[in-house]
């Protein structure tokens, strides 16, 4: 009788260990997916400003090539405005 209870306890402990292992595996899988999603979102957040700056630079450079005198005048006006603000 005592041996039977020990065997039952050992069997239940084995089942609990199996359930715990399954739960651990599920948590690892969910955590891995979450890390992947966060990593992808972080990369997108970093890439967006870089892409915006690159696109803006390309647009400004194309405008300056097409209309160099206007681009020079705009640059001079911006420089003058910044200089006037800076002086104060």
C-alpha atoms as an extended CHARMM CRD file, in Angstrom:
* protein
*
        88  EXT
         1         1  UNK       CA              0.0000000000        0.0000000000        0.0000000000  PROA      1               0.0000000000
         2         2  UNK       CA              2.7500000000        2.4720000000        0.9030000000  PROA      2               0.0000000000
         3         3  UNK       CA              4.6190000000        1.5340000000       -2.2420000000  PROA      3               0.0000000000
         4         4  UNK       CA              1.5090000000        2.1660000000       -4.2780000000  PROA      4               0.0000000000
         5         5  UNK       CA              1.1420000000        5.6800000000       -2.8550000000  PROA      5               0.0000000000
         6         6  UNK       CA              4.8120000000        6.3780000000       -3.5630000000  PROA      6               0.0000000000
         7         7  UNK       CA              4.4110000000        5.1490000000       -7.1160000000  PROA      7               0.0000000000
         8         8  UNK       CA              1.2630000000        7.2560000000       -7.5360000000  PROA      8               0.0000000000
         9         9  UNK       CA              3.1000000000       10.3060000000       -6.1740000000  PROA      9               0.0000000000
        10        10  UNK       CA              6.0520000000        9.7040000000       -8.4890000000  PROA      10              0.0000000000
        11        11  UNK       CA              3.6900000000        9.3060000000      -11.4550000000  PROA      11              0.0000000000
        12        12  UNK       CA              1.8630000000       12.5220000000      -10.5950000000  PROA      12              0.0000000000
        13        13  UNK       CA              5.1810000000       14.3350000000      -10.1630000000  PROA      13              0.0000000000
        14        14  UNK       CA              6.2230000000       13.0910000000      -13.5940000000  PROA      14              0.0000000000
        15        15  UNK       CA              2.9690000000       14.3680000000      -15.1110000000  PROA      15              0.0000000000
        16        16  UNK       CA              3.3830000000       17.7380000000      -13.4120000000  PROA      16              0.0000000000
        17        17  UNK       CA              6.9560000000       17.9460000000      -14.7200000000  PROA      17              0.0000000000
        18        18  UNK       CA              5.6790000000       17.1830000000      -18.2200000000  PROA      18              0.0000000000
        19        19  UNK       CA              3.0090000000       19.8840000000      -17.9560000000  PROA      19              0.0000000000
        20        20  UNK       CA              5.5830000000       22.3430000000      -16.6580000000  PROA      20              0.0000000000
        21        21  UNK       CA              7.8930000000       21.5510000000      -19.5810000000  PROA      21              0.0000000000
        22        22  UNK       CA              5.0520000000       22.0410000000      -22.0740000000  PROA      22              0.0000000000
        23        23  UNK       CA              4.1140000000       25.3310000000      -20.4480000000  PROA      23              0.0000000000
        24        24  UNK       CA              7.7450000000       26.4630000000      -20.5150000000  PROA      24              0.0000000000
        25        25  UNK       CA              8.0030000000       25.6200000000      -24.2110000000  PROA      25              0.0000000000
        26        26  UNK       CA              4.8260000000       27.5780000000      -24.9670000000  PROA      26              0.0000000000
        27        27  UNK       CA              6.0670000000       30.5880000000      -23.0070000000  PROA      27              0.0000000000
        28        28  UNK       CA              9.4100000000       30.4570000000      -24.8260000000  PROA      28              0.0000000000
        29        29  UNK       CA              7.6300000000       30.3580000000      -28.1880000000  PROA      29              0.0000000000
        30        30  UNK       CA              5.3650000000       33.2830000000      -27.2970000000  PROA      30              0.0000000000
        31        31  UNK       CA              8.2880000000       35.2920000000      -25.9170000000  PROA      31              0.0000000000
        32        32  UNK       CA             10.3310000000       34.5650000000      -29.0480000000  PROA      32              0.0000000000
        33        33  UNK       CA              7.5000000000       35.8190000000      -31.2520000000  PROA      33              0.0000000000
        34        34  UNK       CA              7.1480000000       38.9440000000      -29.1270000000  PROA      34              0.0000000000
        35        35  UNK       CA             10.8770000000       39.6390000000      -29.3470000000  PROA      35              0.0000000000
        36        36  UNK       CA             10.7320000000       39.2110000000      -33.1240000000  PROA      36              0.0000000000
        37        37  UNK       CA              7.8050000000       41.6500000000      -33.3820000000  PROA      37              0.0000000000
        38        38  UNK       CA              9.5090000000       44.2330000000      -31.1730000000  PROA      38              0.0000000000
        39        39  UNK       CA             12.7590000000       43.8860000000      -33.1280000000  PROA      39              0.0000000000
        40        40  UNK       CA             10.9480000000       44.3720000000      -36.4290000000  PROA      40              0.0000000000
        41        41  UNK       CA              9.1000000000       47.4150000000      -35.0740000000  PROA      41              0.0000000000
        42        42  UNK       CA             12.3590000000       48.9230000000      -33.8060000000  PROA      42              0.0000000000
        43        43  UNK       CA             14.0290000000       48.4060000000      -37.1830000000  PROA      43              0.0000000000
        44        44  UNK       CA             11.0700000000       50.0620000000      -38.9150000000  PROA      44              0.0000000000
        45        45  UNK       CA             11.2110000000       52.9920000000      -36.5050000000  PROA      45              0.0000000000
        46        46  UNK       CA             14.9020000000       53.4520000000      -37.2490000000  PROA      46              0.0000000000
        47        47  UNK       CA             14.5200000000       53.0250000000      -40.9990000000  PROA      47              0.0000000000
        48        48  UNK       CA             11.6470000000       55.5180000000      -41.4040000000  PROA      48              0.0000000000
        49        49  UNK       CA             13.5820000000       58.6560000000      -40.3700000000  PROA      49              0.0000000000
        50        50  UNK       CA             16.5920000000       57.5260000000      -42.3980000000  PROA      50              0.0000000000
        51        51  UNK       CA             14.4040000000       56.9170000000      -45.4370000000  PROA      51              0.0000000000
        52        52  UNK       CA             12.6980000000       60.3100000000      -44.9690000000  PROA      52              0.0000000000
        53        53  UNK       CA             16.0530000000       62.1130000000      -44.7170000000  PROA      53              0.0000000000
        54        54  UNK       CA             17.3910000000       60.2910000000      -47.7690000000  PROA      54              0.0000000000
        55        55  UNK       CA             14.2670000000       61.0510000000      -49.8100000000  PROA      55              0.0000000000
        56        56  UNK       CA             14.3470000000       64.7000000000      -48.7280000000  PROA      56              0.0000000000
        57        57  UNK       CA             18.0160000000       65.0220000000      -49.6420000000  PROA      57              0.0000000000
        58        58  UNK       CA             17.4150000000       63.4740000000      -53.0580000000  PROA      58              0.0000000000
        59        59  UNK       CA             14.4750000000       65.8120000000      -53.6780000000  PROA      59              0.0000000000
        60        60  UNK       CA             16.4530000000       68.9100000000      -52.6850000000  PROA      60              0.0000000000
        61        61  UNK       CA             19.4490000000       67.8280000000      -54.7580000000  PROA      61              0.0000000000
        62        62  UNK       CA             17.2410000000       67.2690000000      -57.8260000000  PROA      62              0.0000000000
        63        63  UNK       CA             15.6510000000       70.7130000000      -57.3720000000  PROA      63              0.0000000000
        64        64  UNK       CA             19.0800000000       72.3360000000      -57.0430000000  PROA      64              0.0000000000
        65        65  UNK       CA             20.2340000000       70.6340000000      -60.2690000000  PROA      65              0.0000000000
        66        66  UNK       CA             17.1220000000       71.7290000000      -62.1610000000  PROA      66              0.0000000000
        67        67  UNK       CA             17.0250000000       75.3280000000      -60.8530000000  PROA      67              0.0000000000
        68        68  UNK       CA             20.4550000000       76.2610000000      -59.4810000000  PROA      68              0.0000000000
        69        69  UNK       CA             19.8660000000       80.0410000000      -59.2610000000  PROA      69              0.0000000000
        70        70  UNK       CA             16.6030000000       79.6420000000      -57.3590000000  PROA      70              0.0000000000
        71        71  UNK       CA             18.2220000000       77.1220000000      -55.0110000000  PROA      71              0.0000000000
        72        72  UNK       CA             21.0810000000       79.5550000000      -54.3800000000  PROA      72              0.0000000000
        73        73  UNK       CA             18.6380000000       82.3890000000      -53.6650000000  PROA      73              0.0000000000
        74        74  UNK       CA             16.6550000000       80.2200000000      -51.2460000000  PROA      74              0.0000000000
        75        75  UNK       CA             19.8610000000       79.1920000000      -49.4860000000  PROA      75              0.0000000000
        76        76  UNK       CA             20.9590000000       82.8190000000      -49.1710000000  PROA      76              0.0000000000
        77        77  UNK       CA             17.5690000000       83.8560000000      -47.7910000000  PROA      77              0.0000000000
        78        78  UNK       CA             17.5950000000       81.0620000000      -45.2310000000  PROA      78              0.0000000000
        79        79  UNK       CA             21.1640000000       81.9590000000      -44.2380000000  PROA      79              0.0000000000
        80        80  UNK       CA             20.2250000000       85.6150000000      -43.8620000000  PROA      80              0.0000000000
        81        81  UNK       CA             17.1850000000       84.7430000000      -41.7170000000  PROA      81              0.0000000000
        82        82  UNK       CA             19.2150000000       82.4500000000      -39.4600000000  PROA      82              0.0000000000
        83        83  UNK       CA             21.9180000000       85.0980000000      -39.1380000000  PROA      83              0.0000000000
        84        84  UNK       CA             19.3620000000       87.7630000000      -38.1810000000  PROA      84              0.0000000000
        85        85  UNK       CA             17.7990000000       85.4950000000      -35.5770000000  PROA      85              0.0000000000
        86        86  UNK       CA             21.1930000000       84.4390000000      -34.2330000000  PROA      86              0.0000000000
        87        87  UNK       CA             22.2890000000       88.0510000000      -33.7310000000  PROA      87              0.0000000000
        88        88  UNK       CA             19.4520000000       88.8290000000      -31.3580000000  PROA      88              0.0000000000
